[in-house]
Amino acid sequence: MKKALLSWYDRARRRLPWREKTSPYRTWVSEIMLQQTTVAAVAPRFEKFFAAFPHIKALAAAPEEKVLRAWAGLGYYSRARNLKKAAQKIMAEHGGRFPSDFDSVLDLPGIGRYTAGAILSIAFGKPYPVVDGNVMRVFARLFGISEDVKNAATQKEMWSLAEKFIHPRRPGDWNQALMELGATVCLPDSPDCGLCPVSRDCVAFKMGLQDELPVMPARRAFVDLKWACLWIEKDGKVLLWKRSPSERFLKDHWGLPEARHLKTKPGKLLRAERHTITHHKIGIALHEAQAPKTLPPEAVWVPRKRLDEFLVSSLWLKCAREHLGAVRASA
């Protein structure tokens, strides 16, 4: 099974930027970017991030807002903040070199068991396993695991299998082969068993259970939220709001003020937008409004042409660009 899967990976793997040129820093950043984000979204931004922060020292020294701007479009911005915090920790405690022992890697902000194993196996060639969504799906079908894959007992079984089958000489390629198989062949819907290099060893394939496995927990229902946001403009400048660390979403981000932030009455509805964050569907009503006589310290006037320097989240960028585009089209 190992030989068949690795041979398939050698000839069929996707050519991705973090695979073509490997280093602990590049592997680390790629793994953090790929958490809850698709390869298609990460690939075009990966090299741009390294152009801005070519080494750990540059990332550690960069202003947080610059890191967030480089992360724009990838979402889950706490990952970018943790990257910077981890870079600072590496500079302070490891002399600027990414650590190569499991406990030290696991101790870095934003890194769990999976990410530590991925970095150590891919960048250092150490035999640490990985279990992510793709690997769980492959293992559930390959070994005929019929229990809910998110149960603690099933998770423990998955990790035990991953440790048992790790390739001692090519651990990084083995882990990537498992993930690649899940991402390109052993798909959630309609797995392409005819192209699978290990189908003859697969319990689900032999028993016709490909569509029944893995067993997943019930999906969380979407929660609908409504935000009343304000477009306040004066002399070519737009009023932005620095969100607090206690906000439910987009903590510490610059964004458009919401009606709850300012003592002013929302006026004409300019446009409506929809945006999804995790399992929340946010309906945004963008109203024009007048600035109150006194502005709190969280509010700042920003020239139109500099909005992209402040607005990082695609939610705010979409609102601003769509509105400004409509204004230009009607002019």
N, C-alpha and C positions, 0 to 999 in steps of 0.2 A: 504493500500500500504506500509506504513512504517513497519508494523509488518511483512509482507511477505518478504520484502527486508532484514530486519535485521535478521530474522530467517534463510534465505538463506545464508547470510554472516556468521553467526555463525557456520554453518556446512560446507560451501563450500570455505571459504576464503583460499588463499594460505598461507602457513606457511613461512613467510619472516622474516629475522633476526631483522629488525627494528620493527616488530609487536610483536615478542615474548618477547622482553625486552624493555620497553618504558621508555624514559626520555626526557626532553626537548632537551637536547644536541643530543641524538640519532635521535629523530624525525627531528630536524633541519637539521642535516647532511644528513639524508636519503632523505629529500625533495629536498635539493639542488642537491644531486647526481642524483636524478630521473628527474630533469629538462632536457628535450631533450635527455634522455638516457634511454635505456630499463632496465627493471627489471633484465633480464638475464645478462646484463653487470655489473650492480651495485652489485648484490647479492654476488658474490665471492670476491669483493673488500671491502665491507662494514666493516666487522670485522677486516680486516687488517688495515684499516684506524684508527680504535679505538685502535688497539694494538699499533700503532705509536703515537696516540694522545688520551690518555684515558680520558682526561677532557679538559674543555675549556682553563684552564690555560696553559696546555701543547701545545695546538694549537696556542694560542696567542704568546707564547714564541718561537715557532719553527722557524727556518730559512725558508724563502719562498721556497727555492729550495727543501727542505725536504718535504714540503707540496705538491709541484708540483709532486715530485717523487711518493708520496703516491697516488696521483690522476691519475697517468699515465694510459692511456687506456680509460679514461672516456670522454676525449675531453672537449671543451669549458672551457679552463683553467682559464678564468676570474672568474668562479665560485669558484675555489679553492682559488684564491687570495682574493675574497670577503669574504670567510669563515674566513680566517686569519684576515682580517681587522675587521670583525664583532666580532671575538673573542677578539681582542684587545680593541674594544669599550665596550664590555661587562665587561672586566676586569677593564677598566678605569671608566665606568659610572654606572655599576650595581653590583660592588663588586664581579664579577666573577660568578654571578647567572644569568641564562637566564631570561630576563624580561617576565612578564606574562600579561602585558597590551598591547592592540593592537597598540597604537601609538608608544610605545617604540620598539616593535618588527618590525613594519613597517619602523622604522628609521634605522635599521641595514643594512649595505651594502649587496646588493644582494637579498633582500627580498621585494617582492611585496604583493599585496592584497591576492593572492591565497596562497602563502607560509605562510604568517602570519596567515591566517585562518586555514590552515592545522595544524600548530604547536599548536596554541591555542586550537583547538578542540581536537586533538589527545593526546597531552601531558598534557594539563591543564583541559580538559573537559569543555571548554567554548563554548557557542553556536554561533560560527562563521562559515559561509558557505565557500565552496570552489567551484570554477568553473575552470576545466581544460578541455583538449580535450576530455577525456572520459566522463566527466559529460555533456559537451555540446552535445555530440552524444546521450547520454541517454535521455537528456531533449528534444532534437529535435524530437526524435521518440516518447517518452512517451507523450508529449504534442502536437505533430503534428505541430511543428514550421517549416514553409516552407521558411523562409527568410534566407539569407546568414548568417551563424552563426558567421562570423567574423565582420559583420557590427556593428557599435557602438550601434545602437538601439537594435539589437538582443542580444548583449552582456549584455546590461542593463537589458533586459527582463530575461536573464538567471540568472543573479545575484539576481534579485527580486524573481524568483522562488526558488533559492537556499536558500535565507533568509526565505521565506515563509514556506518551508518544512523542515528546519533544525530540527532535533530531540532534544528536550530540555534536555532530560536525557542522551542520548547517542550520542552527536554531533560528536565525533571522529569516532565512529563505523559507524554512518550514512554516513558521508562524505567518509569514506573508502569503504563502501558498494556500493555507487554510482560509485566510481572510479573502484572498482573491477568488477562490472557488465559490465562497458564499456570495461575493459581490457580483460575479459575472455568470455563474453556471447554476449553482444551488440557490436559486432565487426564491424569495418568499412565495410568489405565485408562479405557477408553471415552471418548475425547475427543468433545465435542459439536460435530462439524464443521458441522452444520447451522446453528449459531448463530455460527460463527466469521466475523468480518468480513474475514479475509484468506485464506479457504479457496481462492479462485480463484488465488491466488499460491502456494499451498502444494504443494511437491513430493510430500510424503507423501500428501496428500489425492488428488492427481491419480493417483498410482501405487498407491493402496490400501495404503500402508505405515504407517498411523497406529498400528497396534498393534505394529509391529516397531521403531519408532523412539520415543524415542532408545535407543541401545544402551548398557546400563548394566553396570558391573562386577558380578561375583558378590557377593551380600550376605555380610557377615561373619557367621559363626555366633555364636549367643549363647553367652556364658560363664556358667555357673551358679556362684554363690557362696553360701556359707552363713555367716551371722553369728549368734553366740550373744549376745544382749543381755540386760541385767539391769534389772529393776524393783526398785529399792531405795527404800523409803519409811519415814519415821519422823516421827511427830508432825505429820502433814499436809504434810511436805516430801518431795520426790523428789530423789534424787541424780542430778545431771547431770555430763557429762564434756566438757571442752574438747578437741576433737580437734586434733592437731598439724598443722603445715604439711606434714609429710611423709606424711600419710595418703594412701592411694590415692584415696579418695572423701571428699567433704564436708570438705575441709581447713579448719581454723580454725572449724569449726562447733561449737556446743553440741549435744550429743545424749545419748542414753542410753549408759551405759558398756557396753562389750563385756566378755565374760568374760576376754579377754586383758589387759584394762586393770587389773583389780583382783585382789588375792589373796583371793578368796572363792569359795565353791562354788555354782554355779547350782543352784537348787532346782526347785520345781514349774514345769512349763511352763504359762504363762498363756495364750499365744496364738501363732499363726503368721501371718506376713504375707509378702506378695510385693511386690517393688518393682523397677523397671527403671531403670537408669542407663546411657545409651548402649546398648551391646550386651551389657550385663551384667544378668543376672537374679539378684537378691539374695533369698535365702530367709532370713527373719528369725525366729528362735525366741526369744520373749521369756520369760525365766524370772524368777521371784521370787528374791531373794537377800538376804542380810544384809550390812550394811556392815562392812568390815574395821575393826579397832580403830584403825588409822592410815590416814588418807586422804592420797593424794598431792595436790599443789597443783592438778592439773587437775580435781579433783572439787569440786563445790559443792552445797550443799543449797538447793533452790528451792521455795517454797510452790506447792502445786498450782495456785492461781489465777493464778500468774505464769509458768506453763510456756510459754504462747504468746509471752511476751516474750523467751524464750531460744531456743526451738525454731523454726527457720526452715524447714528442709527438710521437704517433705511426707512423707518417710520417717518422721521422728521424730514429726511431728504425728499421722500416721496411727496409729502404735503407741500413743502416749499417749492420744489421744482414744478409740480403740477399747477400750483397756483400762479407762480411767476410765468409759466408757459402760457397759461390762459390769459394773463394780463397782457403779455406781449402780443398774443394772437388777436386780441380785441383792440389793440392800439392802432 
